Amino acid sequence: MRNSTLPMIWLISDKRNDARLERALYRLPRGSGFIYRHYHLGDPQRWERFRKLRHVAKACQHTVILSDSAITAKEWGADGIYGSPRSLWPRREGLLHLATAHNLAELGLANRLGPDGVLLSPIFPTNSHPGGEVLGPARFRLLAQHSSAPVIALGGMTKERAHTLNWPRWAAIDGLS
């Protein structure tokens, strides 16, 4: 996927926002991104929930990414995969690859493997990791400038924080659901 077509806003699924996901997908600007994780569900339930959410997301022209293997992403009809840089290798044609990074070493690995985008986190305190260490805006910017792929800001992000951070691409769990 070319950088110019990578969505600017990404909604990430989680157990705690599950009940609000359909409504959140409809509220996102057309052509946004949706990353489906739902690690809390067993395989049959996870597939069924993905199928329903993919239908809503596609009706809104959103890009749908699955946190799973490339094989599963193709079988389930996802547009791409999401995970640690190592989990994305080897590259699979026809799939968008989004890597996660939390430090310079992970960002360096992502650069070597060539994802289409990198979710760099956590910038701000999050409900996912209460009390966890955060990058903060300054360290986020320093790390982001070392990425060879577009960086998607993640971690405690809201529309207001994205505006304050003045960063065009961002993702959220609670901040968008």
N, CA, C and O atoms as a DFTB+ gen file, in Angstrom:
708 C
 N C O
     1  1       0.851      -1.180       0.000
     2  2       0.000       0.000       0.000
     3  2       0.891       1.236       0.000
     4  3       1.859       1.312       0.757
     5  1       0.568       2.176      -0.829
     6  2       1.348       3.414      -0.866
     7  2       1.039       4.246       0.380
     8  3      -0.074       4.209       0.905
     9  1       2.047       4.999       0.846
    10  2       1.898       5.803       2.060
    11  2       0.691       6.721       2.001
    12  3       0.025       6.934       3.015
    13  1       0.398       7.271       0.822
    14  2      -0.694       8.228       0.718
    15  2      -2.055       7.575       0.913
    16  3      -3.033       8.273       1.180
    17  1      -2.142       6.248       0.788
    18  2      -3.427       5.587       0.951
    19  2      -3.577       4.914       2.321
    20  3      -4.623       4.332       2.611
    21  1      -2.559       4.987       3.147
    22  2      -2.650       4.438       4.494
    23  2      -3.613       5.314       5.298
    24  3      -3.415       6.527       5.376
    25  1      -4.656       4.722       5.900
    26  2      -5.615       5.534       6.664
    27  2      -4.942       6.385       7.739
    28  3      -3.898       6.029       8.284
    29  1      -5.568       7.506       8.019
    30  2      -5.044       8.433       9.024
    31  2      -5.495       8.070      10.440
    32  3      -4.745       8.261      11.397
    33  1      -6.708       7.550      10.576
    34  2      -7.273       7.238      11.890
    35  2      -7.576       5.750      11.958
    36  3      -8.125       5.169      11.021
    37  1      -7.205       5.135      13.097
    38  2      -7.360       3.694      13.284
    39  2      -8.071       3.406      14.601
    40  3      -7.670       3.908      15.651
    41  1      -9.116       2.605      14.544
    42  2      -9.800       2.094      15.730
    43  2      -9.263       0.692      15.991
    44  3      -9.190      -0.130      15.078
    45  1      -8.888       0.422      17.239
    46  2      -8.366      -0.891      17.615
    47  2      -9.374      -1.575      18.535
    48  3      -9.871      -0.968      19.485
    49  1      -9.671      -2.835      18.249
    50  2     -10.641      -3.563      19.070
    51  2      -9.979      -4.099      20.340
    52  3      -8.778      -4.365      20.383
    53  1     -10.799      -4.242      21.349
    54  2     -10.366      -4.744      22.642
    55  2     -11.595      -5.280      23.365
    56  3     -12.724      -4.922      23.028
    57  1     -11.380      -6.117      24.336
    58  2     -12.501      -6.661      25.111
    59  2     -13.355      -5.533      25.695
    60  3     -14.583      -5.619      25.702
    61  1     -12.705      -4.483      26.182
    62  2     -13.460      -3.449      26.880
    63  2     -14.241      -2.519      25.953
    64  3     -15.133      -1.816      26.426
    65  1     -13.941      -2.484      24.646
    66  2     -14.734      -1.628      23.762
    67  2     -15.646      -2.433      22.832
    68  3     -16.273      -1.869      21.936
    69  1     -15.719      -3.743      23.044
    70  2     -16.471      -4.619      22.139
    71  2     -17.921      -4.185      21.954
    72  3     -18.411      -4.162      20.824
    73  1     -18.603      -3.847      23.010
    74  2     -20.031      -3.505      22.918
    75  2     -20.274      -2.217      22.128
    76  3     -21.397      -1.966      21.693
    77  1     -19.242      -1.405      21.939
    78  2     -19.397      -0.114      21.250
    79  2     -18.783      -0.099      19.851
    80  3     -18.771       0.946      19.200
    81  1     -18.281      -1.223      19.384
    82  2     -17.515      -1.222      18.134
    83  2     -18.331      -0.891      16.894
    84  3     -17.878      -0.110      16.057
    85  1     -19.518      -1.462      16.753
    86  2     -20.318      -1.159      15.559
    87  2     -20.586       0.330      15.456
    88  3     -20.390       0.934      14.402
    89  1     -21.032       0.913      16.546
    90  2     -21.326       2.356      16.562
    91  2     -20.066       3.169      16.276
    92  3     -20.111       4.152      15.537
    93  1     -18.949       2.759      16.861
    94  2     -17.687       3.471      16.644
    95  2     -17.245       3.387      15.183
    96  3     -16.746       4.369      14.633
    97  1     -17.420       2.236      14.555
    98  2     -17.045       2.082      13.143
    99  2     -17.879       2.999      12.254
   100  3     -17.356       3.577      11.301
   101  1     -19.151       3.136      12.549
   102  2     -20.014       4.031      11.763
   103  2     -19.631       5.501      11.960
   104  3     -19.785       6.310      11.045
   105  1     -19.132       5.847      13.150
   106  2     -18.769       7.245      13.440
   107  2     -17.422       7.654      12.850
   108  3     -17.178       8.844      12.651
   109  1     -16.551       6.701      12.570
   110  2     -15.239       7.034      12.001
   111  2     -15.408       7.663      10.616
   112  3     -16.361       7.348       9.903
   113  1     -14.490       8.546      10.237
   114  2     -14.536       9.054       8.860
   115  2     -14.383       7.908       7.866
   116  3     -13.616       6.975       8.108
   117  1     -15.101       7.970       6.761
   118  2     -14.980       6.945       5.714
   119  2     -13.517       6.767       5.336
   120  3     -12.764       7.735       5.228
   121  1     -13.129       5.504       5.136
   122  2     -11.759       5.230       4.738
   123  2     -10.772       5.185       5.886
   124  3      -9.563       5.251       5.663
   125  1     -11.267       5.074       7.111
   126  2     -10.383       4.926       8.265
   127  2      -9.919       3.479       8.347
   128  3     -10.229       2.669       7.472
   129  1      -9.181       3.160       9.391
   130  2      -8.688       1.806       9.575
   131  2      -9.260       1.167      10.823
   132  3      -9.598       1.849      11.790
   133  1      -9.365      -0.160      10.788
   134  2      -9.862      -0.923      11.927
   135  2      -8.932      -2.112      12.143
   136  3      -8.722      -2.923      11.242
   137  1      -8.377      -2.202      13.355
   138  2      -7.493      -3.309      13.721
   139  2      -8.247      -4.204      14.697
   140  3      -8.584      -3.794      15.808
   141  1      -8.501      -5.426      14.262
   142  2      -9.247      -6.384      15.063
   143  2      -8.284      -7.278      15.831
   144  3      -7.474      -7.998      15.246
   145  1      -8.393      -7.214      17.172
   146  2      -7.565      -8.066      18.022
   147  2      -8.419      -9.121      18.708
   148  3      -8.318     -10.297      18.358
   149  1      -9.238      -8.757      19.648
   150  2     -10.158      -9.655      20.352
   151  2      -9.500     -10.955      20.804
   152  3     -10.001     -12.048      20.540
   153  1      -8.376     -10.813      21.485
   154  2      -7.630     -11.970      21.977
   155  2      -8.409     -12.756      23.035
   156  3      -8.096     -13.915      23.306
   157  1      -9.412     -12.127      23.625
   158  2     -10.155     -12.749      24.712
   159  2     -11.146     -13.823      24.242
   160  3     -11.691     -14.558      25.065
   161  1     -11.380     -13.917      22.940
   162  2     -12.345     -14.881      22.417
   163  2     -11.659     -16.142      21.893
   164  3     -10.538     -16.089      21.388
   165  1     -12.341     -17.263      22.020
   166  2     -11.876     -18.503      21.404
   167  2     -12.047     -18.414      19.893
   168  3     -12.740     -17.525      19.398
   169  1     -11.422     -19.323      19.163
   170  2     -11.414     -19.239      17.699
   171  2     -12.788     -19.122      17.047
   172  3     -12.977     -18.221      16.229
   173  1     -13.752     -19.977      17.360
   174  2     -15.046     -19.837      16.673
   175  2     -15.724     -18.489      16.956
   176  3     -16.265     -17.854      16.051
   177  1     -15.687     -18.069      18.218
   178  2     -16.310     -16.791      18.585
   179  2     -15.533     -15.611      17.994
   180  3     -16.121     -14.615      17.570
   181  1     -14.224     -15.739      17.974
   182  2     -13.390     -14.663      17.416
   183  2     -13.694     -14.497      15.922
   184  3     -13.829     -13.371      15.444
   185  1     -13.800     -15.595      15.190
   186  2     -14.122     -15.536      13.763
   187  2     -15.506     -14.917      13.548
   188  3     -15.670     -14.054      12.685
   189  1     -16.487     -15.347      14.317
   190  2     -17.854     -14.836      14.147
   191  2     -17.923     -13.335      14.423
   192  3     -18.575     -12.594      13.687
   193  1     -17.260     -12.897      15.471
   194  2     -17.257     -11.453      15.793
   195  2     -16.521     -10.679      14.701
   196  3     -16.971      -9.605      14.302
   197  1     -15.409     -11.200      14.217
   198  2     -14.676     -10.548      13.136
   199  2     -15.557     -10.399      11.905
   200  3     -15.601      -9.332      11.292
   201  1     -16.255     -11.462      11.545
   202  2     -17.107     -11.449      10.358
   203  2     -18.138     -10.323      10.434
   204  3     -18.346      -9.605       9.456
   205  1     -18.776     -10.167      11.583
   206  2     -19.788      -9.113      11.769
   207  2     -19.158      -7.720      11.695
   208  3     -19.686      -6.825      11.036
   209  1     -18.030      -7.551      12.373
   210  2     -17.379      -6.237      12.378
   211  2     -16.771      -5.895      11.025
   212  3     -16.776      -4.733      10.620
   213  1     -16.246      -6.898      10.322
   214  2     -15.711      -6.664       8.979
   215  2     -16.818      -6.161       8.054
   216  3     -16.589      -5.270       7.237
   217  1     -18.012      -6.730       8.182
   218  2     -19.142      -6.300       7.357
   219  2     -19.449      -4.816       7.581
   220  3     -19.633      -4.067       6.622
   221  1     -19.504      -4.397       8.836
   222  2     -19.758      -2.991       9.155
   223  2     -18.618      -2.118       8.646
   224  3     -18.855      -1.085       8.019
   225  1     -17.389      -2.529       8.913
   226  2     -16.224      -1.740       8.496
   227  2     -16.181      -1.564       6.981
   228  3     -15.926      -0.464       6.491
   229  1     -16.427      -2.626       6.249
   230  2     -16.394      -2.549       4.781
   231  2     -17.526      -1.674       4.253
   232  3     -17.353      -0.990       3.244
   233  1     -18.678      -1.684       4.915
   234  2     -19.785      -0.812       4.513
   235  2     -19.389       0.664       4.642
   236  3     -19.932       1.526       3.951
   237  1     -18.438       0.938       5.535
   238  2     -17.945       2.313       5.754
   239  2     -16.641       2.575       5.001
   240  3     -16.005       3.612       5.192
   241  1     -16.254       1.643       4.155
   242  2     -15.037       1.738       3.347
   243  2     -13.768       1.809       4.183
   244  3     -12.795       2.451       3.786
   245  1     -13.775       1.150       5.345
   246  2     -12.601       1.112       6.208
   247  2     -11.667      -0.027       5.790
   248  3     -12.105      -1.039       5.244
   249  1     -10.389       0.157       6.054
   250  2      -9.389      -0.894       5.895
   251  2      -9.471      -1.781       7.126
   252  3      -9.512      -1.276       8.248
   253  1      -9.495      -3.095       6.935
   254  2      -9.647      -4.036       8.047
   255  2      -8.372      -4.859       8.189
   256  3      -7.951      -5.558       7.267
   257  1      -7.773      -4.755       9.369
   258  2      -6.520      -5.440       9.686
   259  2      -6.790      -6.465      10.784
   260  3      -7.533      -6.193      11.727
   261  1      -6.186      -7.634      10.658
   262  2      -6.348      -8.690      11.648
   263  2      -5.041      -8.907      12.398
   264  3      -3.973      -8.997      11.793
   265  1      -5.135      -8.987      13.699
   266  2      -3.972      -9.353      14.501
   267  2      -3.921     -10.872      14.557
   268  3      -4.480     -11.501      15.455
   269  1      -3.241     -11.441      13.579
   270  2      -3.131     -12.887      13.451
   271  2      -2.138     -13.175      12.337
   272  3      -1.426     -12.275      11.890
   273  1      -2.086     -14.397      11.894
   274  2      -1.163     -14.769      10.824
   275  2      -1.667     -14.285       9.470
   276  3      -2.846     -13.973       9.305
   277  1      -0.755     -14.229       8.510
   278  2      -1.130     -13.846       7.151
   279  2      -2.091     -14.874       6.556
   280  3      -3.002     -14.518       5.809
   281  1      -1.889     -16.128       6.883
   282  2      -2.774     -17.174       6.371
   283  2      -4.199     -16.950       6.862
   284  3      -5.148     -17.010       6.080
   285  1      -4.345     -16.689       8.166
   286  2      -5.672     -16.437       8.726
   287  2      -6.265     -15.158       8.146
   288  3      -7.458     -15.112       7.846
   289  1      -5.453     -14.127       7.985
   290  2      -5.948     -12.860       7.419
   291  2      -6.518     -13.082       6.022
   292  3      -7.574     -12.543       5.691
   293  1      -5.832     -13.866       5.208
   294  2      -6.332     -14.155       3.856
   295  2      -7.610     -14.981       3.918
   296  3      -8.568     -14.701       3.196
   297  1      -7.629     -15.999       4.779
   298  2      -8.820     -16.847       4.915
   299  2     -10.033     -16.051       5.387
   300  3     -11.151     -16.285       4.927
   301  1      -9.813     -15.120       6.298
   302  2     -10.911     -14.359       6.881
   303  2     -11.295     -13.133       6.046
   304  3     -12.305     -12.491       6.334
   305  1     -10.524     -12.803       5.042
   306  2     -10.847     -11.659       4.190
   307  2     -10.413     -10.322       4.754
   308  3     -11.042      -9.299       4.482
   309  1      -9.343     -10.316       5.538
   310  2      -8.796      -9.066       6.066
   311  2      -7.915      -8.413       4.999
   312  3      -7.438      -9.079       4.080
   313  1      -7.709      -7.118       5.134
   314  2      -6.851      -6.369       4.209
   315  2      -5.386      -6.450       4.596
   316  3      -4.511      -6.125       3.793
   317  1      -5.110      -6.885       5.834
   318  2      -3.730      -6.943       6.279
   319  2      -3.591      -7.540       7.650
   320  3      -4.553      -8.025       8.245
   321  1      -2.340      -7.494       8.154
   322  2      -2.023      -8.065       9.456
   323  2      -1.307      -7.034      10.330
   324  3      -0.733      -6.059       9.845
   325  1      -1.366      -7.289      11.631
   326  2      -0.837      -6.387      12.653
   327  2      -0.111      -7.219      13.692
   328  3      -0.595      -8.276      14.097
   329  1       1.053      -6.746      14.127
   330  2       1.754      -7.428      15.196
   331  2       3.190      -6.975      15.308
   332  3       3.598      -5.994      14.685
   333  1       3.952      -7.698      16.105
   334  2       5.366      -7.379      16.255
   335  2       6.037      -7.531      14.889
   336  3       5.560      -8.304      14.057
   337  1       7.125      -6.814      14.644
   338  2       7.775      -6.923      13.332
   339  2       8.080      -8.366      12.932
   340  3       7.893      -8.732      11.772
   341  1       8.546      -9.189      13.872
   342  2       8.876     -10.591      13.562
   343  2       7.648     -11.385      13.093
   344  3       7.759     -12.259      12.234
   345  1       6.483     -11.074      13.665
   346  2       5.275     -11.825      13.301
   347  2       4.804     -11.509      11.880
   348  3       3.976     -12.232      11.326
   349  1       5.322     -10.448      11.299
   350  2       4.911     -10.031       9.955
   351  2       5.792     -10.629       8.865
   352  3       5.499     -10.480       7.678
   353  1       6.855     -11.297       9.253
   354  2       7.816     -11.824       8.295
   355  2       7.556     -13.298       8.051
   356  3       7.255     -13.982       9.029
   357  1       7.635     -13.849       6.885
   358  2       7.945     -13.131       5.647
   359  2       6.723     -12.362       5.134
   360  3       5.579     -12.697       5.440
   361  1       7.004     -11.329       4.351
   362  2       5.929     -10.510       3.786
   363  2       5.013     -11.355       2.917
   364  3       5.464     -12.268       2.226
   365  1       3.744     -11.046       2.957
   366  2       2.756     -11.726       2.119
   367  2       2.171     -10.720       1.140
   368  3       1.638      -9.685       1.541
   369  1       2.273     -11.029      -0.128
   370  2       1.721     -10.162      -1.164
   371  2       0.221      -9.992      -0.963
   372  3      -0.484     -10.923      -0.572
   373  1      -0.239      -8.796      -1.237
   374  2      -1.663      -8.524      -1.166
   375  2      -2.166      -8.172       0.215
   376  3      -3.361      -7.935       0.390
   377  1      -1.276      -8.130       1.211
   378  2      -1.675      -7.769       2.565
   379  2      -0.925      -6.531       3.029
   380  3       0.266      -6.374       2.760
   381  1      -1.626      -5.669       3.718
   382  2      -1.022      -4.525       4.382
   383  2      -0.379      -5.045       5.664
   384  3      -0.976      -5.858       6.370
   385  1       0.841      -4.581       5.971
   386  2       1.564      -5.028       7.164
   387  2       1.763      -3.848       8.110
   388  3       2.423      -2.870       7.760
   389  1       1.187      -3.945       9.315
   390  2       1.364      -2.919      10.336
   391  2       2.118      -3.513      11.513
   392  3       1.663      -4.474      12.133
   393  1       3.271      -2.935      11.816
   394  2       4.120      -3.427      12.904
   395  2       3.931      -2.578      14.155
   396  3       3.601      -1.395      14.077
   397  1       4.143      -3.195      15.290
   398  2       4.140      -2.472      16.556
   399  2       5.587      -2.188      16.957
   400  3       6.487      -2.976      16.664
   401  1       5.801      -1.063      17.625
   402  2       7.135      -0.735      18.149
   403  2       6.963       0.101      19.414
   404  3       6.053       0.922      19.524
   405  1       7.868      -0.136      20.362
   406  2       7.822       0.575      21.640
   407  2       9.153       1.220      21.986
   408  3       9.253       1.961      22.964
   409  1      10.182       0.940      21.181
   410  2      11.512       1.473      21.455
   411  2      12.329       1.471      20.162
   412  3      11.857       1.021      19.117
   413  1      13.554       1.980      20.247
   414  2      14.402       2.097      19.062
   415  2      14.778       0.737      18.474
   416  3      14.856       0.599      17.254
   417  1      15.010      -0.260      19.313
   418  2      15.367      -1.596      18.808
   419  2      14.222      -2.188      17.984
   420  3      14.455      -2.730      16.903
   421  1      13.006      -2.093      18.477
   422  2      11.857      -2.624      17.743
   423  2      11.603      -1.826      16.462
   424  3      11.209      -2.387      15.440
   425  1      11.829      -0.535      16.527
   426  2      11.681       0.307      15.345
   427  2      12.741      -0.057      14.296
   428  3      12.452      -0.091      13.100
   429  1      13.962      -0.326      14.752
   430  2      15.024      -0.742      13.841
   431  2      14.693      -2.062      13.156
   432  3      14.927      -2.221      11.958
   433  1      14.149      -3.004      13.916
   434  2      13.741      -4.281      13.338
   435  2      12.629      -4.061      12.311
   436  3      12.647      -4.648      11.229
   437  1      11.682      -3.228      12.654
   438  2      10.607      -2.917      11.707
   439  2      11.187      -2.316      10.428
   440  3      10.772      -2.684       9.329
   441  1      12.130      -1.407      10.560
   442  2      12.747      -0.794       9.379
   443  2      13.395      -1.845       8.481
   444  3      13.291      -1.771       7.256
   445  1      14.059      -2.816       9.089
   446  2      14.716      -3.865       8.300
   447  2      13.716      -4.765       7.580
   448  3      14.005      -5.267       6.494
   449  1      12.532      -4.974       8.184
   450  2      11.553      -5.890       7.610
   451  2      10.544      -5.189       6.694
   452  3       9.843      -5.847       5.925
   453  1      10.470      -3.873       6.775
   454  2       9.688      -3.110       5.818
   455  2       8.174      -3.166       5.899
   456  3       7.532      -3.494       4.901
   457  1       7.570      -2.860       7.050
   458  2       6.113      -2.821       7.097
   459  2       5.569      -1.588       6.346
   460  3       6.317      -0.682       5.981
   461  1       4.266      -1.588       6.134
   462  2       3.610      -0.447       5.486
   463  2       3.369       0.695       6.467
   464  3       3.206       1.845       6.061
   465  1       3.349       0.377       7.749
   466  2       3.160       1.373       8.788
   467  2       3.611       0.812      10.116
   468  3       3.679      -0.404      10.295
   469  1       3.926       1.711      11.065
   470  2       4.367       1.311      12.403
   471  2       3.511       2.017      13.437
   472  3       3.382       3.241      13.420
   473  1       2.924       1.234      14.342
   474  2       2.195       1.802      15.470
   475  2       3.189       1.951      16.607
   476  3       3.617       0.959      17.197
   477  1       3.560       3.185      16.919
   478  2       4.556       3.494      17.938
   479  2       3.829       3.898      19.215
   480  3       3.008       4.815      19.213
   481  1       4.144       3.194      20.313
   482  2       3.411       3.426      21.552
   483  2       4.207       3.007      22.787
   484  3       5.267       2.389      22.677
   485  1       3.675       3.356      23.977
   486  2       2.547       4.236      24.257
   487  2       3.024       5.670      24.441
   488  3       4.033       5.919      25.100
   489  1       2.313       6.581      23.872
   490  2       2.693       7.981      23.987
   491  2       2.216       8.571      25.308
   492  3       2.964       9.267      25.995
   493  1       0.982       8.290      25.652
   494  2       0.366       8.796      26.879
   495  2      -0.065       7.614      27.748
   496  3      -0.081       6.478      27.273
   497  1      -0.415       7.862      29.009
   498  2      -0.927       6.774      29.852
   499  2      -2.155       6.122      29.200
   500  3      -2.958       6.791      28.550
   501  1      -2.279       4.817      29.387
   502  2      -3.369       4.081      28.748
   503  2      -4.135       3.229      29.750
   504  3      -3.618       2.880      30.811
   505  1      -5.367       2.904      29.400
   506  2      -6.151       1.962      30.198
   507  2      -5.671       0.531      29.963
   508  3      -5.904      -0.347      30.794
   509  1      -5.003       0.297      28.836
   510  2      -4.491      -1.040      28.537
   511  2      -3.345      -1.427      29.469
   512  3      -3.214      -2.588      29.857
   513  1      -2.522      -0.447      29.823
   514  2      -1.361      -0.687      30.682
   515  2      -1.293       0.394      31.753
   516  3      -0.403       1.244      31.717
   517  1      -2.239       0.372      32.723
   518  2      -2.259       1.414      33.750
   519  2      -0.950       1.457      34.535
   520  3      -0.447       0.428      34.987
   521  1      -0.419       2.643      34.687
   522  2       0.821       2.826      35.438
   523  2       2.067       2.465      34.661
   524  3       3.173       2.551      35.196
   525  1       1.915       2.063      33.413
   526  2       3.063       1.682      32.588
   527  2       3.854       2.892      32.120
   528  3       3.349       4.014      32.097
   529  1       5.092       2.647      31.751
   530  2       5.957       3.718      31.245
   531  2       5.437       4.210      29.893
   532  3       4.992       3.418      29.062
   533  1       5.497       5.518      29.687
   534  2       5.056       6.111      28.426
   535  2       6.224       6.816      27.748
   536  3       7.197       7.206      28.394
   537  1       6.108       6.969      26.432
   538  2       7.144       7.680      25.683
   539  2       7.075       9.180      25.921
   540  3       8.107       9.836      26.064
   541  1       5.874       9.720      25.963
   542  2       5.703      11.161      26.017
   543  2       5.894      11.736      24.621
   544  3       6.508      11.097      23.766
   545  1       5.377      12.934      24.383
   546  2       5.447      13.533      23.050
   547  2       6.864      13.723      22.509
   548  3       7.107      13.460      21.331
   549  1       7.800      14.170      23.339
   550  2       9.157      14.453      22.851
   551  2       9.871      13.166      22.416
   552  3      10.444      13.113      21.327
   553  1       9.837      12.144      23.252
   554  2      10.500      10.895      22.906
   555  2       9.803      10.206      21.721
   556  3      10.455       9.589      20.879
   557  1       8.474      10.322      21.671
   558  2       7.738       9.788      20.527
   559  2       8.256      10.405      19.228
   560  3       8.544       9.687      18.270
   561  1       8.374      11.722      19.197
   562  2       8.841      12.413      17.989
   563  2      10.273      12.009      17.623
   564  3      10.586      11.822      16.447
   565  1      11.130      11.877      18.624
   566  2      12.509      11.452      18.361
   567  2      12.546      10.059      17.740
   568  3      13.268       9.828      16.770
   569  1      11.772       9.137      18.293
   570  2      11.728       7.788      17.737
   571  2      11.077       7.772      16.348
   572  3      11.566       7.101      15.439
   573  1       9.994       8.502      16.190
   574  2       9.246       8.500      14.931
   575  2      10.103       8.943      13.752
   576  3       9.930       8.456      12.635
   577  1      11.020       9.859      13.998
   578  2      11.849      10.341      12.885
   579  2      12.822       9.270      12.375
   580  3      13.427       9.439      11.317
   581  1      12.972       8.172      13.119
   582  2      13.846       7.073      12.692
   583  2      13.099       5.997      11.912
   584  3      13.710       5.030      11.458
   585  1      11.804       6.151      11.752
   586  2      11.025       5.137      11.053
   587  2      11.067       5.356       9.545
   588  3      10.931       6.484       9.072
   589  1      11.254       4.284       8.799
   590  2      11.220       4.379       7.348
   591  2       9.793       4.224       6.820
   592  3       9.537       4.481       5.644
   593  1       8.868       3.806       7.679
   594  2       7.450       3.674       7.316
   595  2       6.652       4.760       8.030
   596  3       7.117       5.307       9.030
   597  1       5.465       5.079       7.536
   598  2       4.615       6.037       8.246
   599  2       4.344       5.560       9.671
   600  3       4.124       4.372       9.907
   601  1       4.364       6.492      10.610
   602  2       4.144       6.170      12.019
   603  2       2.718       6.536      12.412
   604  3       2.220       7.620      12.107
   605  1       2.085       5.599      13.093
   606  2       0.745       5.781      13.636
   607  2       0.908       5.905      15.144
   608  3       1.373       4.971      15.798
   609  1       0.528       7.052      15.698
   610  2       0.661       7.308      17.131
   611  2      -0.393       6.504      17.895
   612  3      -1.567       6.487      17.527
   613  1       0.047       5.840      18.962
   614  2      -0.853       5.004      19.755
   615  2      -0.513       5.134      21.231
   616  3       0.638       5.359      21.602
   617  1      -1.519       4.989      22.051
   618  2      -1.317       4.984      23.499
   619  2      -1.930       6.199      24.152
   620  3      -1.316       7.265      24.200
   621  1      -3.152       6.040      24.660
   622  2      -3.840       7.148      25.318
   623  2      -4.296       8.225      24.353
   624  3      -4.569       9.355      24.759
   625  1      -4.379       7.883      23.087
   626  2      -4.727       8.878      22.070
   627  2      -6.233       9.159      22.042
   628  3      -7.068       8.268      22.201
   629  1      -6.530      10.434      21.832
   630  2      -7.877      10.935      21.591
   631  2      -7.756      11.955      20.473
   632  3      -6.647      12.318      20.082
   633  1      -8.869      12.414      19.964
   634  2      -8.842      13.440      18.921
   635  2      -8.102      14.685      19.421
   636  3      -7.322      15.286      18.683
   637  1      -8.346      15.061      20.657
   638  2      -7.699      16.240      21.242
   639  2      -6.193      16.040      21.368
   640  3      -5.421      16.943      21.046
   641  1      -5.769      14.872      21.831
   642  2      -4.331      14.604      21.970
   643  2      -3.646      14.533      20.608
   644  3      -2.508      14.980      20.463
   645  1      -4.326      13.979      19.616
   646  2      -3.755      13.938      18.267
   647  2      -3.560      15.358      17.749
   648  3      -2.554      15.658      17.105
   649  1      -4.525      16.229      18.032
   650  2      -4.408      17.633      17.604
   651  2      -3.254      18.320      18.338
   652  3      -2.455      19.022      17.718
   653  1      -3.167      18.119      19.648
   654  2      -2.087      18.716      20.442
   655  2      -0.729      18.184      19.999
   656  3       0.236      18.942      19.898
   657  1      -0.653      16.896      19.738
   658  2       0.581      16.268      19.287
   659  2       0.934      16.718      17.866
   660  3       2.091      16.647      17.451
   661  1      -0.074      17.179      17.132
   662  2       0.084      17.606      15.743
   663  2       0.668      16.473      14.901
   664  3       1.617      16.651      14.138
   665  1       0.047      15.280      15.079
   666  2       0.484      14.092      14.356
   667  2      -0.686      13.599      13.514
   668  3      -1.773      13.370      14.044
   669  1      -0.480      13.432      12.213
   670  2      -1.611      13.131      11.329
   671  2      -2.206      11.730      11.472
   672  3      -3.419      11.562      11.345
   673  1      -1.375      10.731      11.732
   674  2      -1.873       9.352      11.825
   675  2      -1.880       8.920      13.286
   676  3      -0.877       9.021      13.993
   677  1      -3.041       8.436      13.711
   678  2      -3.143       7.993      15.105
   679  2      -4.185       6.892      15.232
   680  3      -5.051       6.715      14.376
   681  1      -4.066       6.152      16.348
   682  2      -4.962       5.031      16.628
   683  2      -5.378       5.082      18.089
   684  3      -4.678       5.641      18.932
   685  1      -6.531       4.487      18.371
   686  2      -7.013       4.462      19.745
   687  2      -7.938       3.270      19.965
   688  3      -8.531       2.727      19.033
   689  1      -8.036       2.893      21.216
   690  2      -9.012       1.898      21.647
   691  2     -10.159       2.660      22.298
   692  3     -11.250       2.751      21.735
   693  1      -9.913       3.200      23.472
   694  2     -10.950       3.934      24.194
   695  2     -11.256       5.293      23.562
   696  3     -12.403       5.740      23.569
   697  1     -10.243       5.942      23.022
   698  2     -10.393       7.293      22.487
   699  2     -11.277       7.405      21.264
   700  3     -11.644       8.511      20.865
   701  1     -11.628       6.270      20.658
   702  2     -12.504       6.286      19.483
   703  2     -13.744       5.417      19.651
   704  3     -14.556       5.312      18.732
   705  1     -13.895       4.802      20.805
   706  2     -15.046       3.897      20.974
   707  2     -16.021       4.393      22.021
   708  3     -17.035       3.744      22.277
